[in-house]
Amino acid sequence: MLGALGVLAVADAGAMPVKFALLGVAGINVAAFHHGVYRSVARWDRAVPPPARARIAGAVSLVVWSGVIACGRLIAYT
């Protein structure tokens, strides 16, 4: 019972809701990538850069996961 109260206290802490939201965005990003531009990966040419949608998905992924890590570090201070 006390463990559940501790989880609820942390889940409501300052950076944790932001981290949960970023994890949701990361999940949506990977689903959109795999159901969208990744279907044509076999046709990509190695001599040219990947399609813009693939590069955008990669950039979104880097930003979102950096935010998840930063929020994880901030949980101890909120």
VENLINDA-V329650 format. One record per residue. N is the residue number from 0. RES is the residue in one small letter. SS is DSSP state (2 for helix, 1 for strand, 0 for the rest). Layout:
BEGIN
((N	RES	SS) (N	RES	SS))
END
This chain:
BEGIN
((0	m	0) (1	l	2) (2	g	2) (3	a	2) (4	l	2) (5	g	2) (6	v	2) (7	l	2) (8	a	2) (9	v	2) (10	a	2) (11	d	0) (12	a	0) (13	g	0) (14	a	0) (15	m	2) (16	p	2) (17	v	2) (18	k	2) (19	f	2) (20	a	2) (21	l	2) (22	l	2) (23	g	2) (24	v	2) (25	a	2) (26	g	2) (27	i	2) (28	n	2) (29	v	2) (30	a	2) (31	a	2) (32	f	2) (33	h	2) (34	h	2) (35	g	0) (36	v	2) (37	y	2) (38	r	2) (39	s	2) (40	v	2) (41	a	2) (42	r	2) (43	w	0) (44	d	0) (45	r	0) (46	a	0) (47	v	0) (48	p	0) (49	p	0) (50	p	0) (51	a	2) (52	r	2) (53	a	2) (54	r	2) (55	i	2) (56	a	2) (57	g	2) (58	a	2) (59	v	2) (60	s	2) (61	l	2) (62	v	2) (63	v	2) (64	w	2) (65	s	2) (66	g	2) (67	v	2) (68	i	2) (69	a	2) (70	c	2) (71	g	2) (72	r	2) (73	l	2) (74	i	2) (75	a	2) (76	y	2) (77	t	0))
END
